[in-house]
Amino acid sequence: MRVSDLQIKDVVSMIDGRRLGRIVDIELEENGTVKYFVVEPKRFFRFFGTTGETNVSMGQIKKIGEDVILVEI
């Protein structure tokens, strides 16, 4: 699976069903493994206010579906 495949999926919390946004970036360890994914809510006017990004580690991802990535946050 490619990163671009993950970027088109919505990230949803399993705990409260809240839509967190979409993956916009990836932070890598020195050895090339994924440290965490940066998830940012979809907004039309990003230049107003804070970015509100969330870091999701590989351990927090519970299921990658066709349209959604379920996370436990």
N, CA, C and O atoms as a Tripos MOL2 file, in Angstrom:
@<TRIPOS>MOLECULE
protein
  292   291    73     0     0
PROTEIN
NO_CHARGES

@<TRIPOS>ATOM
      1 N           0.8380   -1.1660    0.0000 N.3       1 MET1
      2 CA          0.0000    0.0000    0.0000 C.3       1 MET1
      3 C           0.8890    1.2360    0.0000 C.2       1 MET1
      4 O           1.8980    1.2860    0.7040 O.2       1 MET1
      5 N           0.5190    2.2050   -0.7720 N.am      2 ARG2
      6 CA          1.2870    3.4530   -0.8800 C.3       2 ARG2
      7 C           0.6990    4.5180    0.0340 C.2       2 ARG2
      8 O          -0.4580    4.4370    0.4440 O.2       2 ARG2
      9 N           1.5110    5.5070    0.3410 N.am      3 VAL3
     10 CA          1.0640    6.6190    1.1740 C.3       3 VAL3
     11 C          -0.0800    7.3560    0.4930 C.2       3 VAL3
     12 O          -1.0210    7.7850    1.1600 O.2       3 VAL3
     13 N          -0.0110    7.5040   -0.8060 N.am      4 SER4
     14 CA         -1.0790    8.1930   -1.5310 C.3       4 SER4
     15 C          -2.4060    7.4510   -1.4080 C.2       4 SER4
     16 O          -3.4670    8.0730   -1.4680 O.2       4 SER4
     17 N          -2.3620    6.1230   -1.2360 N.am      5 ASP5
     18 CA         -3.5870    5.3540   -1.0120 C.3       5 ASP5
     19 C          -4.1910    5.6840    0.3530 C.2       5 ASP5
     20 O          -5.4120    5.7030    0.5050 O.2       5 ASP5
     21 N          -3.3490    5.9390    1.3310 N.am      6 LEU6
     22 CA         -3.8210    6.2740    2.6670 C.3       6 LEU6
     23 C          -4.3410    7.7010    2.7550 C.2       6 LEU6
     24 O          -5.2400    7.9830    3.5460 O.2       6 LEU6
     25 N          -3.7880    8.6020    1.9520 N.am      7 GLN7
     26 CA         -4.1490   10.0120    2.0300 C.3       7 GLN7
     27 C          -5.5650   10.2960    1.5530 C.2       7 GLN7
     28 O          -6.1100   11.3480    1.8870 O.2       7 GLN7
     29 N          -6.1730    9.4180    0.8010 N.am      8 ILE8
     30 CA         -7.5340    9.6560    0.3130 C.3       8 ILE8
     31 C          -8.5990    9.0910    1.2540 C.2       8 ILE8
     32 O          -9.7930    9.2450    0.9970 O.2       8 ILE8
     33 N          -8.1780    8.4380    2.3410 N.am      9 LYS9
     34 CA         -9.1150    7.8350    3.2890 C.3       9 LYS9
     35 C          -9.3290    8.7560    4.4870 C.2       9 LYS9
     36 O          -8.4000    9.4260    4.9400 O.2       9 LYS9
     37 N         -10.5650    8.7840    4.9990 N.am     10 ASP10
     38 CA        -10.8640    9.5320    6.2080 C.3      10 ASP10
     39 C         -10.3600    8.7570    7.4150 C.2      10 ASP10
     40 O         -10.4700    7.5320    7.4650 O.2      10 ASP10
     41 N          -9.8050    9.4730    8.3900 N.am     11 VAL11
     42 CA         -9.3520    8.8710    9.6390 C.3      11 VAL11
     43 C         -10.4380    9.1240   10.6770 C.2      11 VAL11
     44 O         -10.7980   10.2710   10.9410 O.2      11 VAL11
     45 N         -10.9680    8.0290   11.2760 N.am     12 VAL12
     46 CA        -12.0940    8.1180   12.2060 C.3      12 VAL12
     47 C         -11.7190    7.4480   13.5200 C.2      12 VAL12
     48 O         -11.1100    6.3780   13.5290 O.2      12 VAL12
     49 N         -12.0850    8.0870   14.6350 N.am     13 SER13
     50 CA        -11.8330    7.5350   15.9610 C.3      13 SER13
     51 C         -12.8550    6.4500   16.2750 C.2      13 SER13
     52 O         -14.0560    6.6580   16.1060 O.2      13 SER13
     53 N         -12.3790    5.2890   16.7320 N.am     14 MET14
     54 CA        -13.2730    4.2010   17.1230 C.3      14 MET14
     55 C         -13.9770    4.5000   18.4430 C.2      14 MET14
     56 O         -15.0540    3.9620   18.7010 O.2      14 MET14
     57 N         -13.3990    5.3330   19.2650 N.am     15 ILE15
     58 CA        -13.9430    5.6030   20.5890 C.3      15 ILE15
     59 C         -15.2170    6.4370   20.5330 C.2      15 ILE15
     60 O         -16.2180    6.0840   21.1560 O.2      15 ILE15
     61 N         -15.1860    7.5370   19.7940 N.am     16 ASP16
     62 CA        -16.3630    8.4060   19.7540 C.3      16 ASP16
     63 C         -16.9370    8.6080   18.3510 C.2      16 ASP16
     64 O         -17.9150    9.3380   18.1900 O.2      16 ASP16
     65 N         -16.3520    7.9800   17.3450 N.am     17 GLY17
     66 CA        -16.8730    8.0900   15.9800 C.3      17 GLY17
     67 C         -16.5660    9.4070   15.2940 C.2      17 GLY17
     68 O         -17.0960    9.6880   14.2190 O.2      17 GLY17
     69 N         -15.7280   10.2030   15.8980 N.am     18 ARG18
     70 CA        -15.3830   11.5200   15.3620 C.3      18 ARG18
     71 C         -14.4320   11.3990   14.1820 C.2      18 ARG18
     72 O         -13.4740   10.6260   14.2180 O.2      18 ARG18
     73 N         -14.7100   12.1760   13.1300 N.am     19 ARG19
     74 CA        -13.8350   12.2220   11.9560 C.3      19 ARG19
     75 C         -12.6670   13.1550   12.2720 C.2      19 ARG19
     76 O         -12.8650   14.3430   12.5270 O.2      19 ARG19
     77 N         -11.4470   12.6080   12.2540 N.am     20 LEU20
     78 CA        -10.2630   13.3830   12.6140 C.3      20 LEU20
     79 C          -9.6880   14.1360   11.4290 C.2      20 LEU20
     80 O          -9.0320   15.1600   11.6190 O.2      20 LEU20
     81 N          -9.9100   13.6670   10.2240 N.am     21 GLY21
     82 CA         -9.3760   14.3090    9.0240 C.3      21 GLY21
     83 C          -8.7340   13.2960    8.1030 C.2      21 GLY21
     84 O          -9.1630   12.1450    8.0200 O.2      21 GLY21
     85 N          -7.7050   13.7400    7.4160 N.am     22 ARG22
     86 CA         -6.9620   12.8800    6.4910 C.3      22 ARG22
     87 C          -5.4700   12.9900    6.7540 C.2      22 ARG22
     88 O          -4.9870   13.9830    7.3000 O.2      22 ARG22
     89 N          -4.7520   11.9520    6.3550 N.am     23 ILE23
     90 CA         -3.2980   11.9340    6.5120 C.3      23 ILE23
     91 C          -2.6780   12.9360    5.5430 C.2      23 ILE23
     92 O          -2.9450   12.9030    4.3420 O.2      23 ILE23
     93 N          -1.8440   13.8290    6.0850 N.am     24 VAL24
     94 CA         -1.1930   14.8350    5.2500 C.3      24 VAL24
     95 C           0.3180   14.6690    5.2040 C.2      24 VAL24
     96 O           0.9750   15.1960    4.3070 O.2      24 VAL24
     97 N           0.8810   13.9260    6.1820 N.am     25 ASP25
     98 CA          2.3370   13.7910    6.2350 C.3      25 ASP25
     99 C           2.6950   12.5540    7.0520 C.2      25 ASP25
    100 O           1.8550   12.0020    7.7620 O.2      25 ASP25
    101 N           3.9470   12.1260    6.9440 N.am     26 ILE26
    102 CA          4.4480   10.9840    7.6930 C.3      26 ILE26
    103 C           5.7780   11.3600    8.3250 C.2      26 ILE26
    104 O           6.6280   11.9770    7.6830 O.2      26 ILE26
    105 N           5.9510   10.9870    9.5870 N.am     27 GLU27
    106 CA          7.2220   11.1870   10.2760 C.3      27 GLU27
    107 C           7.9200    9.8310   10.3310 C.2      27 GLU27
    108 O           7.3350    8.8440   10.7760 O.2      27 GLU27
    109 N           9.1710    9.7870    9.8780 N.am     28 LEU28
    110 CA          9.9250    8.5370    9.8220 C.3      28 LEU28
    111 C          11.0310    8.5090   10.8720 C.2      28 LEU28
    112 O          11.5790    9.5450   11.2490 O.2      28 LEU28
    113 N          11.3470    7.2970   11.3370 N.am     29 GLU29
    114 CA         12.4890    7.0920   12.2260 C.3      29 GLU29
    115 C          13.7620    7.1720   11.3850 C.2      29 GLU29
    116 O          13.6970    7.2400   10.1580 O.2      29 GLU29
    117 N          14.9120    7.1630   12.0460 N.am     30 GLU30
    118 CA         16.2030    7.1910   11.3520 C.3      30 GLU30
    119 C          16.3790    5.9870   10.4330 C.2      30 GLU30
    120 O          16.9990    6.0990    9.3760 O.2      30 GLU30
    121 N          15.8320    4.8270   10.8320 N.am     31 ASN31
    122 CA         16.0040    3.6050   10.0330 C.3      31 ASN31
    123 C          14.9460    3.4560    8.9320 C.2      31 ASN31
    124 O          14.9580    2.4650    8.2020 O.2      31 ASN31
    125 N          14.0390    4.4200    8.8050 N.am     32 GLY32
    126 CA         13.0620    4.3980    7.7180 C.3      32 GLY32
    127 C          11.6980    3.8540    8.0740 C.2      32 GLY32
    128 O          10.8040    3.8380    7.2290 O.2      32 GLY32
    129 N          11.5130    3.4040    9.3190 N.am     33 THR33
    130 CA         10.1930    2.9220    9.7260 C.3      33 THR33
    131 C           9.2910    4.1050   10.0820 C.2      33 THR33
    132 O           9.7710    5.1850   10.4270 O.2      33 THR33
    133 N           7.9940    3.8860    9.9940 N.am     34 VAL34
    134 CA          7.0270    4.9560   10.2540 C.3      34 VAL34
    135 C           6.9400    5.2170   11.7540 C.2      34 VAL34
    136 O           6.6520    4.3090   12.5330 O.2      34 VAL34
    137 N           7.1870    6.4500   12.1480 N.am     35 LYS35
    138 CA          7.0700    6.8630   13.5460 C.3      35 LYS35
    139 C           5.6070    7.1940   13.8380 C.2      35 LYS35
    140 O           5.0230    6.6680   14.7850 O.2      35 LYS35
    141 N           5.0180    8.0690   13.0190 N.am     36 TYR36
    142 CA          3.6000    8.3910   13.1210 C.3      36 TYR36
    143 C           3.1250    9.0830   11.8470 C.2      36 TYR36
    144 O           3.9160    9.5860   11.0490 O.2      36 TYR36
    145 N           1.7970    9.0880   11.6880 N.am     37 PHE37
    146 CA          1.1450    9.7900   10.5880 C.3      37 PHE37
    147 C           0.5990   11.1080   11.1270 C.2      37 PHE37
    148 O           0.0940   11.1610   12.2490 O.2      37 PHE37
    149 N           0.6980   12.1570   10.3410 N.am     38 VAL38
    150 CA          0.1430   13.4490   10.7240 C.3      38 VAL38
    151 C          -1.2290   13.5610   10.0630 C.2      38 VAL38
    152 O          -1.3440   13.5220    8.8380 O.2      38 VAL38
    153 N          -2.2660   13.7020   10.8890 N.am     39 VAL39
    154 CA         -3.6400   13.8100   10.4100 C.3      39 VAL39
    155 C          -4.1060   15.2340   10.6500 C.2      39 VAL39
    156 O          -3.9540   15.7640   11.7500 O.2      39 VAL39
    157 N          -4.6670   15.8490    9.6320 N.am     40 GLU40
    158 CA         -5.1430   17.2210    9.7330 C.3      40 GLU40
    159 C          -6.5910   17.2840    9.2950 C.2      40 GLU40
    160 O          -6.9580   16.6970    8.2770 O.2      40 GLU40
    161 N          -7.4290   18.0000   10.0630 N.am     41 PRO41
    162 CA         -8.8280   18.1210    9.6480 C.3      41 PRO41
    163 C          -8.9480   18.8800    8.3450 C.2      41 PRO41
    164 O          -8.1500   19.7710    8.0530 O.2      41 PRO41
    165 N          -9.9510   18.5210    7.5660 N.am     42 LYS42
    166 CA        -10.1740   19.1900    6.2930 C.3      42 LYS42
    167 C         -10.8670   20.5210    6.5470 C.2      42 LYS42
    168 O         -11.9820   20.5690    7.0660 O.2      42 LYS42
    169 N         -10.1970   21.5830    6.1770 N.am     43 ARG43
    170 CA        -10.7340   22.9320    6.3480 C.3      43 ARG43
    171 C         -10.5330   23.7170    5.0700 C.2      43 ARG43
    172 O          -9.5670   23.5180    4.3340 O.2      43 ARG43
    173 N         -11.4670   24.6070    4.8290 N.am     44 PHE44
    174 CA        -11.3580   25.4440    3.6410 C.3      44 PHE44
    175 C         -10.4300   26.6320    3.8710 C.2      44 PHE44
    176 O          -9.7500   27.0790    2.9470 O.2      44 PHE44
    177 N         -10.4010   27.1440    5.1030 N.am     45 PHE45
    178 CA         -9.5840   28.3110    5.4020 C.3      45 PHE45
    179 C          -8.5440   27.9470    6.4540 C.2      45 PHE45
    180 O          -8.7110   28.2710    7.6290 O.2      45 PHE45
    181 N          -7.4800   27.2820    6.0430 N.am     46 ARG46
    182 CA         -6.4410   26.8190    6.9680 C.3      46 ARG46
    183 C          -5.6420   27.9570    7.5800 C.2      46 ARG46
    184 O          -5.0510   27.7930    8.6470 O.2      46 ARG46
    185 N          -5.6170   29.1010    6.9250 N.am     47 PHE47
    186 CA         -4.7930   30.1900    7.4260 C.3      47 PHE47
    187 C          -5.4420   30.9070    8.6140 C.2      47 PHE47
    188 O          -4.8120   31.7810    9.2090 O.2      47 PHE47
    189 N          -6.6890   30.5610    8.9770 N.am     48 PHE48
    190 CA         -7.3200   31.1030   10.1740 C.3      48 PHE48
    191 C          -7.1680   30.1090   11.3140 C.2      48 PHE48
    192 O          -7.5190   28.9400   11.1590 O.2      48 PHE48
    193 N          -6.6520   30.5490   12.4530 N.am     49 GLY49
    194 CA         -6.5760   29.6980   13.6360 C.3      49 GLY49
    195 C          -5.4380   28.7020   13.5870 C.2      49 GLY49
    196 O          -4.5060   28.8190   12.7910 O.2      49 GLY49
    197 N          -5.5430   27.7130   14.4680 N.am     50 THR50
    198 CA         -4.4940   26.7050   14.5740 C.3      50 THR50
    199 C          -4.7230   25.5810   13.5750 C.2      50 THR50
    200 O          -5.8100   25.4440   13.0130 O.2      50 THR50
    201 N          -3.6940   24.7850   13.3630 N.am     51 THR51
    202 CA         -3.8070   23.6960   12.3940 C.3      51 THR51
    203 C          -4.6080   22.5310   12.9500 C.2      51 THR51
    204 O          -5.3300   21.8760   12.1980 O.2      51 THR51
    205 N          -4.5020   22.2500   14.2500 N.am     52 GLY52
    206 CA         -5.2580   21.1710   14.8590 C.3      52 GLY52
    207 C          -4.8400   19.7940   14.3870 C.2      52 GLY52
    208 O          -5.6690   18.8870   14.3060 O.2      52 GLY52
    209 N          -3.5640   19.6260   14.0730 N.am     53 GLU53
    210 CA         -3.1270   18.3210   13.5780 C.3      53 GLU53
    211 C          -2.9880   17.3180   14.7120 C.2      53 GLU53
    212 O          -2.7210   17.6840   15.8570 O.2      53 GLU53
    213 N          -3.1740   16.0350   14.3730 N.am     54 THR54
    214 CA         -3.1030   14.9330   15.3160 C.3      54 THR54
    215 C          -2.0640   13.9440   14.8250 C.2      54 THR54
    216 O          -2.0030   13.6460   13.6320 O.2      54 THR54
    217 N          -1.2400   13.4300   15.7400 N.am     55 ASN55
    218 CA         -0.2570   12.4170   15.3850 C.3      55 ASN55
    219 C          -0.8180   11.0410   15.7290 C.2      55 ASN55
    220 O          -1.2360   10.7980   16.8610 O.2      55 ASN55
    221 N          -0.8270   10.1400   14.7440 N.am     56 VAL56
    222 CA         -1.3610    8.7940   14.9150 C.3      56 VAL56
    223 C          -0.2360    7.8010   14.6820 C.2      56 VAL56
    224 O           0.3300    7.7280   13.5910 O.2      56 VAL56
    225 N           0.0880    7.0240   15.7360 N.am     57 SER57
    226 CA          1.1520    6.0270   15.5940 C.3      57 SER57
    227 C           0.5920    4.7620   14.9500 C.2      57 SER57
    228 O          -0.6220    4.5880   14.8490 O.2      57 SER57
    229 N           1.4870    3.8900   14.5200 N.am     58 MET58
    230 CA          1.0710    2.6330   13.8880 C.3      58 MET58
    231 C           0.2690    1.7760   14.8600 C.2      58 MET58
    232 O          -0.6440    1.0660   14.4380 O.2      58 MET58
    233 N           0.5870    1.8240   16.1440 N.am     59 GLY59
    234 CA         -0.1260    1.0420   17.1430 C.3      59 GLY59
    235 C          -1.5540    1.4990   17.3720 C.2      59 GLY59
    236 O          -2.3890    0.7220   17.8360 O.2      59 GLY59
    237 N          -1.8440    2.7590   17.0500 N.am     60 GLN60
    238 CA         -3.1910    3.2890   17.2340 C.3      60 GLN60
    239 C          -4.1180    2.9460   16.0740 C.2      60 GLN60
    240 O          -5.3380    3.0440   16.2110 O.2      60 GLN60
    241 N          -3.5560    2.5440   14.9330 N.am     61 ILE61
    242 CA         -4.3770    2.1720   13.7820 C.3      61 ILE61
    243 C          -4.9080    0.7610   14.0040 C.2      61 ILE61
    244 O          -4.1320   -0.1790   14.1780 O.2      61 ILE61
    245 N          -6.2230    0.6160   13.9990 N.am     62 LYS62
    246 CA         -6.8450   -0.6760   14.2630 C.3      62 LYS62
    247 C          -7.3340   -1.3550   12.9910 C.2      62 LYS62
    248 O          -7.3180   -2.5830   12.9130 O.2      62 LYS62
    249 N          -7.7660   -0.5950   11.9960 N.am     63 LYS63
    250 CA         -8.3110   -1.1910   10.7720 C.3      63 LYS63
    251 C          -8.1810   -0.1900    9.6320 C.2      63 LYS63
    252 O          -8.5040    0.9880    9.7830 O.2      63 LYS63
    253 N          -7.7010   -0.6780    8.4860 N.am     64 ILE64
    254 CA         -7.6660    0.1400    7.2720 C.3      64 ILE64
    255 C          -8.6700   -0.4630    6.3160 C.2      64 ILE64
    256 O          -8.4780   -1.5660    5.8020 O.2      64 ILE64
    257 N          -9.7410    0.2720    6.0840 N.am     65 GLY65
    258 CA        -10.8140   -0.1960    5.2130 C.3      65 GLY65
    259 C         -10.7100    0.4200    3.8340 C.2      65 GLY65
    260 O          -9.7120    1.0510    3.4860 O.2      65 GLY65
    261 N         -11.7640    0.2220    3.0550 N.am     66 GLU66
    262 CA        -11.7890    0.7530    1.6840 C.3      66 GLU66
    263 C         -11.8150    2.2730    1.6510 C.2      66 GLU66
    264 O         -11.1430    2.8970    0.8300 O.2      66 GLU66
    265 N         -12.6170    2.8790    2.5750 N.am     67 ASP67
    266 CA        -12.7840    4.3270    2.5880 C.3      67 ASP67
    267 C         -12.3030    4.9980    3.8710 C.2      67 ASP67
    268 O         -12.1440    6.2180    3.9170 O.2      67 ASP67
    269 N         -12.0700    4.1950    4.9180 N.am     68 VAL68
    270 CA        -11.8300    4.7530    6.2420 C.3      68 VAL68
    271 C         -10.6570    4.0460    6.9180 C.2      68 VAL68
    272 O         -10.4250    2.8550    6.7110 O.2      68 VAL68
    273 N          -9.9240    4.8080    7.7310 N.am     69 ILE69
    274 CA         -8.8960    4.2650    8.6190 C.3      69 ILE69
    275 C          -9.4210    4.4460   10.0410 C.2      69 ILE69
    276 O          -9.6240    5.5750   10.4880 O.2      69 ILE69
    277 N          -9.6410    3.3420   10.7520 N.am     70 LEU70
    278 CA        -10.1470    3.4030   12.1270 C.3      70 LEU70
    279 C          -8.9610    3.4190   13.0840 C.2      70 LEU70
    280 O          -8.0600    2.5840   13.0020 O.2      70 LEU70
    281 N          -8.9860    4.3980   13.9990 N.am     71 VAL71
    282 CA         -7.9090    4.5430   14.9660 C.3      71 VAL71
    283 C          -8.4880    4.5620   16.3680 C.2      71 VAL71
    284 O          -9.6500    4.9180   16.5630 O.2      71 VAL71
    285 N          -7.6730    4.1770   17.3500 N.am     72 GLU72
    286 CA         -8.0900    4.2040   18.7410 C.3      72 GLU72
    287 C          -7.3500    5.3410   19.4290 C.2      72 GLU72
    288 O          -6.2300    5.1760   19.9130 O.2      72 GLU72
    289 N          -7.9990    6.4890   19.4600 N.am     73 ILE73
    290 CA         -7.4260    7.6990   20.0940 C.3      73 ILE73
    291 C          -8.4350    8.2220   21.0950 C.2      73 ILE73
    292 O          -8.1850    9.2300   21.7550 O.2      73 ILE73
@<TRIPOS>BOND
     1     1     2 1
     2     2     3 1
     3     3     4 2
     4     3     5 am
     5     5     6 1
     6     6     7 1
     7     7     8 2
     8     7     9 am
     9     9    10 1
    10    10    11 1
    11    11    12 2
    12    11    13 am
    13    13    14 1
    14    14    15 1
    15    15    16 2
    16    15    17 am
    17    17    18 1
    18    18    19 1
    19    19    20 2
    20    19    21 am
    21    21    22 1
    22    22    23 1
    23    23    24 2
    24    23    25 am
    25    25    26 1
    26    26    27 1
    27    27    28 2
    28    27    29 am
    29    29    30 1
    30    30    31 1
    31    31    32 2
    32    31    33 am
    33    33    34 1
    34    34    35 1
    35    35    36 2
    36    35    37 am
    37    37    38 1
    38    38    39 1
    39    39    40 2
    40    39    41 am
    41    41    42 1
    42    42    43 1
    43    43    44 2
    44    43    45 am
    45    45    46 1
    46    46    47 1
    47    47    48 2
    48    47    49 am
    49    49    50 1
    50    50    51 1
    51    51    52 2
    52    51    53 am
    53    53    54 1
    54    54    55 1
    55    55    56 2
    56    55    57 am
    57    57    58 1
    58    58    59 1
    59    59    60 2
    60    59    61 am
    61    61    62 1
    62    62    63 1
    63    63    64 2
    64    63    65 am
    65    65    66 1
    66    66    67 1
    67    67    68 2
    68    67    69 am
    69    69    70 1
    70    70    71 1
    71    71    72 2
    72    71    73 am
    73    73    74 1
    74    74    75 1
    75    75    76 2
    76    75    77 am
    77    77    78 1
    78    78    79 1
    79    79    80 2
    80    79    81 am
    81    81    82 1
    82    82    83 1
    83    83    84 2
    84    83    85 am
    85    85    86 1
    86    86    87 1
    87    87    88 2
    88    87    89 am
    89    89    90 1
    90    90    91 1
    91    91    92 2
    92    91    93 am
    93    93    94 1
    94    94    95 1
    95    95    96 2
    96    95    97 am
    97    97    98 1
    98    98    99 1
    99    99   100 2
   100    99   101 am
   101   101   102 1
   102   102   103 1
   103   103   104 2
   104   103   105 am
   105   105   106 1
   106   106   107 1
   107   107   108 2
   108   107   109 am
   109   109   110 1
   110   110   111 1
   111   111   112 2
   112   111   113 am
   113   113   114 1
   114   114   115 1
   115   115   116 2
   116   115   117 am
   117   117   118 1
   118   118   119 1
   119   119   120 2
   120   119   121 am
   121   121   122 1
   122   122   123 1
   123   123   124 2
   124   123   125 am
   125   125   126 1
   126   126   127 1
   127   127   128 2
   128   127   129 am
   129   129   130 1
   130   130   131 1
   131   131   132 2
   132   131   133 am
   133   133   134 1
   134   134   135 1
   135   135   136 2
   136   135   137 am
   137   137   138 1
   138   138   139 1
   139   139   140 2
   140   139   141 am
   141   141   142 1
   142   142   143 1
   143   143   144 2
   144   143   145 am
   145   145   146 1
   146   146   147 1
   147   147   148 2
   148   147   149 am
   149   149   150 1
   150   150   151 1
   151   151   152 2
   152   151   153 am
   153   153   154 1
   154   154   155 1
   155   155   156 2
   156   155   157 am
   157   157   158 1
   158   158   159 1
   159   159   160 2
   160   159   161 am
   161   161   162 1
   162   162   163 1
   163   163   164 2
   164   163   165 am
   165   165   166 1
   166   166   167 1
   167   167   168 2
   168   167   169 am
   169   169   170 1
   170   170   171 1
   171   171   172 2
   172   171   173 am
   173   173   174 1
   174   174   175 1
   175   175   176 2
   176   175   177 am
   177   177   178 1
   178   178   179 1
   179   179   180 2
   180   179   181 am
   181   181   182 1
   182   182   183 1
   183   183   184 2
   184   183   185 am
   185   185   186 1
   186   186   187 1
   187   187   188 2
   188   187   189 am
   189   189   190 1
   190   190   191 1
   191   191   192 2
   192   191   193 am
   193   193   194 1
   194   194   195 1
   195   195   196 2
   196   195   197 am
   197   197   198 1
   198   198   199 1
   199   199   200 2
   200   199   201 am
   201   201   202 1
   202   202   203 1
   203   203   204 2
   204   203   205 am
   205   205   206 1
   206   206   207 1
   207   207   208 2
   208   207   209 am
   209   209   210 1
   210   210   211 1
   211   211   212 2
   212   211   213 am
   213   213   214 1
   214   214   215 1
   215   215   216 2
   216   215   217 am
   217   217   218 1
   218   218   219 1
   219   219   220 2
   220   219   221 am
   221   221   222 1
   222   222   223 1
   223   223   224 2
   224   223   225 am
   225   225   226 1
   226   226   227 1
   227   227   228 2
   228   227   229 am
   229   229   230 1
   230   230   231 1
   231   231   232 2
   232   231   233 am
   233   233   234 1
   234   234   235 1
   235   235   236 2
   236   235   237 am
   237   237   238 1
   238   238   239 1
   239   239   240 2
   240   239   241 am
   241   241   242 1
   242   242   243 1
   243   243   244 2
   244   243   245 am
   245   245   246 1
   246   246   247 1
   247   247   248 2
   248   247   249 am
   249   249   250 1
   250   250   251 1
   251   251   252 2
   252   251   253 am
   253   253   254 1
   254   254   255 1
   255   255   256 2
   256   255   257 am
   257   257   258 1
   258   258   259 1
   259   259   260 2
   260   259   261 am
   261   261   262 1
   262   262   263 1
   263   263   264 2
   264   263   265 am
   265   265   266 1
   266   266   267 1
   267   267   268 2
   268   267   269 am
   269   269   270 1
   270   270   271 1
   271   271   272 2
   272   271   273 am
   273   273   274 1
   274   274   275 1
   275   275   276 2
   276   275   277 am
   277   277   278 1
   278   278   279 1
   279   279   280 2
   280   279   281 am
   281   281   282 1
   282   282   283 1
   283   283   284 2
   284   283   285 am
   285   285   286 1
   286   286   287 1
   287   287   288 2
   288   287   289 am
   289   289   290 1
   290   290   291 1
   291   291   292 2
@<TRIPOS>SUBSTRUCTURE
     1 MET1         2 RESIDUE 1 A MET
     2 ARG2         6 RESIDUE 1 A ARG
     3 VAL3        10 RESIDUE 1 A VAL
     4 SER4        14 RESIDUE 1 A SER
     5 ASP5        18 RESIDUE 1 A ASP
     6 LEU6        22 RESIDUE 1 A LEU
     7 GLN7        26 RESIDUE 1 A GLN
     8 ILE8        30 RESIDUE 1 A ILE
     9 LYS9        34 RESIDUE 1 A LYS
    10 ASP10       38 RESIDUE 1 A ASP
    11 VAL11       42 RESIDUE 1 A VAL
    12 VAL12       46 RESIDUE 1 A VAL
    13 SER13       50 RESIDUE 1 A SER
    14 MET14       54 RESIDUE 1 A MET
    15 ILE15       58 RESIDUE 1 A ILE
    16 ASP16       62 RESIDUE 1 A ASP
    17 GLY17       66 RESIDUE 1 A GLY
    18 ARG18       70 RESIDUE 1 A ARG
    19 ARG19       74 RESIDUE 1 A ARG
    20 LEU20       78 RESIDUE 1 A LEU
    21 GLY21       82 RESIDUE 1 A GLY
    22 ARG22       86 RESIDUE 1 A ARG
    23 ILE23       90 RESIDUE 1 A ILE
    24 VAL24       94 RESIDUE 1 A VAL
    25 ASP25       98 RESIDUE 1 A ASP
    26 ILE26      102 RESIDUE 1 A ILE
    27 GLU27      106 RESIDUE 1 A GLU
    28 LEU28      110 RESIDUE 1 A LEU
    29 GLU29      114 RESIDUE 1 A GLU
    30 GLU30      118 RESIDUE 1 A GLU
    31 ASN31      122 RESIDUE 1 A ASN
    32 GLY32      126 RESIDUE 1 A GLY
    33 THR33      130 RESIDUE 1 A THR
    34 VAL34      134 RESIDUE 1 A VAL
    35 LYS35      138 RESIDUE 1 A LYS
    36 TYR36      142 RESIDUE 1 A TYR
    37 PHE37      146 RESIDUE 1 A PHE
    38 VAL38      150 RESIDUE 1 A VAL
    39 VAL39      154 RESIDUE 1 A VAL
    40 GLU40      158 RESIDUE 1 A GLU
    41 PRO41      162 RESIDUE 1 A PRO
    42 LYS42      166 RESIDUE 1 A LYS
    43 ARG43      170 RESIDUE 1 A ARG
    44 PHE44      174 RESIDUE 1 A PHE
    45 PHE45      178 RESIDUE 1 A PHE
    46 ARG46      182 RESIDUE 1 A ARG
    47 PHE47      186 RESIDUE 1 A PHE
    48 PHE48      190 RESIDUE 1 A PHE
    49 GLY49      194 RESIDUE 1 A GLY
    50 THR50      198 RESIDUE 1 A THR
    51 THR51      202 RESIDUE 1 A THR
    52 GLY52      206 RESIDUE 1 A GLY
    53 GLU53      210 RESIDUE 1 A GLU
    54 THR54      214 RESIDUE 1 A THR
    55 ASN55      218 RESIDUE 1 A ASN
    56 VAL56      222 RESIDUE 1 A VAL
    57 SER57      226 RESIDUE 1 A SER
    58 MET58      230 RESIDUE 1 A MET
    59 GLY59      234 RESIDUE 1 A GLY
    60 GLN60      238 RESIDUE 1 A GLN
    61 ILE61      242 RESIDUE 1 A ILE
    62 LYS62      246 RESIDUE 1 A LYS
    63 LYS63      250 RESIDUE 1 A LYS
    64 ILE64      254 RESIDUE 1 A ILE
    65 GLY65      258 RESIDUE 1 A GLY
    66 GLU66      262 RESIDUE 1 A GLU
    67 ASP67      266 RESIDUE 1 A ASP
    68 VAL68      270 RESIDUE 1 A VAL
    69 ILE69      274 RESIDUE 1 A ILE
    70 LEU70      278 RESIDUE 1 A LEU
    71 VAL71      282 RESIDUE 1 A VAL
    72 GLU72      286 RESIDUE 1 A GLU
    73 ILE73      290 RESIDUE 1 A ILE
